[in-house]
Amino acid sequence: MGLFRRKTAEYTPKQWKITRKCLTLIFESSKSNYPQEFGALLRVDRVDKNTIIEVILLPGTISGDSHAIFHLHMLPVDYSVVGTVHSHPSSIARPSDADLDLFSHFGRIHIIVGVSPFGDVTWKAYDYIGHNVSMEII
């Protein structure tokens, strides 16, 4: 038995949850930033590790009409950060190739919000591979 053990599997909850308050904040932030993308990180409850309770705005995040650039070196040391959220001003909540690349390198859960010019909002959650994930609103 060595000093360092390799982690065999990362905790992945069977069912993700998000608080209505957090989801409302995401929607309002996405609408407020329209026609540019909104981007932030997702934080879970430290006890109930499958419930997203907070959005973390990273200093220096750059928003454009077709991108949101995160400066991940500004991320605090916080093991409760589990993924990302960003909006698509095109109102299509499907991940692009750049999104899939980010998903595969950072986090376990990701939310994309589609915002239309009329203020309508759609959203979907994805895992780190880009598969749809169901999420309960609590």
N, C-alpha and C positions, 0 to 999 in steps of 0.2 A: 504494500500500500504506500503510494507516494504522498508527498506533501500537497500536491495540487491534483485535484480531481477535475476531469473535464465534465462539464454539465451535459447530461445526456438528453434532456428535453426541457424546453422552456415552457412555463405555465401558459396554457392557452385555454381560456374559459370556454365552456360549451355554449353559453348564451351570453352575449354582450348586452348591457343595459346602458341607458343614458338618461340623465335627469331631464325633465321637461324644461327646467330653468336653463340648463346648459344648452340644449338644442335651440331654444328661443334666442339665446344670446348669439349662437352661431348664425341663425337665420337673419337676425337684425344686423349683425356685423357684415354679412355677405351682401345684404341689400344696401347698406350704407356705403360700402366700398364699390358698388356697381358704378361704372362698367369695368372697373379693375377687379382682379382676383383678390380675395381675402384669404389669408393663410395663417394658421396657428397650430399649436400642438395640443394633444389631448392628454388629460391627466385623470387617473382613476383613484377611487377611494382606496386608501392604504389597507383597510380591513377587508372590504368587499372588492376584491381585485378585478371584478368584471363590470363594475359600474363607473362609467365616465361621469365625472362630477364637475370638471373645470376645464377651461380653455386657457392656455398659456401663450401670451404674445411674446415672441422673441424680439429683442432690440435689433434694429437694422434689417428687418424683413422688408424685402422689396416687392411691391405689387405692380403689375402691369396689366395690359388688356388680355394677355394670353399666358401669363406666368405669375407665380409667387415664388420668390427665392428666399429660402430659409438660411440663416447663418447659424448652423448647428453648433458651431464652436461657442455660441452665446448661451447654449442650453445649460441650465443649472444642473448640478449633480442631484438628480431626483429620479429614483427608480420607479416612481409611479407614473412617469410619462410613457405612454404606450403607443402613440401614433400621431397622425396628423389630420388636420381638416383644412380643406381649401374649397373655394368656390370656382365655378366655371361660368363666366358671363354669357356663354353661348346657350345656357339653360340645359345643357346635356350633362348628366351626372355620371358619365362613363369615364374611366381612366384613360389618359393618353399614354403613349410610350414613355414619356418623361415621368408621368405619375407612377407607372409600373416599376420604373427603375428606382424611384424614391422608395416605393413600398418595399421593394426587395432588400433595400439597404438599411431602412430605419423603421422600426415600429412593428406592431402586430395587427393594429386596426387603423383604418383610414376612412374618413368620411369625405365625400364630394357633394357639394351643394350646387345645384343648377339654378341660376337666377335669370329670369326673363326680364325684358325691358318693362313689362307690365307689373313687376313686383311679385310674380308667382315664384314659388320656391319648390323644387324637388330635391330629394337627397337619397343617397345610397351609401351603404357601408361596405368596405372591402377588406379582405385579409391581406397579408404581406405578399401573396401570390397574385392578387387581383380578382379572386373569387368573391361573389356576392356573399354578404354575411347578414343574417337577420339580427335586428337590434330592437330590444324592447324599450319603450319610453315609459319611465316611471315618474 
